[in-house]
């Protein structure tokens, strides 16, 4: 399966499927706060694509369908002699494609991009409800090193 998968920067024609994939995986705080009108996500999608410090990627199957997505952000800082750190957000694989290697391919791509930017580390957060994802990240060498907090403003 993973041989048919390509990882590339998302384009406007992918937005409808991206929204469907991330909304299908919504947990706790996002559940019930997202909506089906994918067009309403266009301004955020365009801003993300235009930002020099961020981007959004998709995993496409052989038919060109979006089967996964992730957002990547390059953060500036003082620690590690000013080397950037990379934050991954909205890492999602389409529900019917989980367990096929797509997530690994996406995280491999993210790591490749981070290394190209001479980043000191790659970090992500995962909702505490997503225990399967936690095991997956640990298998790929991610350490659960911090305790995170969020304050919802919407």
Secondary structure, 3 states (H helix, E strand, C coil): CHHHCEEEECCHHHHHHHHHHHHHCCCHHHCCCCCCCHHHHHHHHHHHHHCCCEEEEEEECCCCCEEEEEEEEEECCCCHHHCCEEEEEEEEECHHHCCCCHHHHHHHHHHHHHHHCCCCEEEECCCCCCHHHHHHHHHCCCCCCCCCCCCCCC
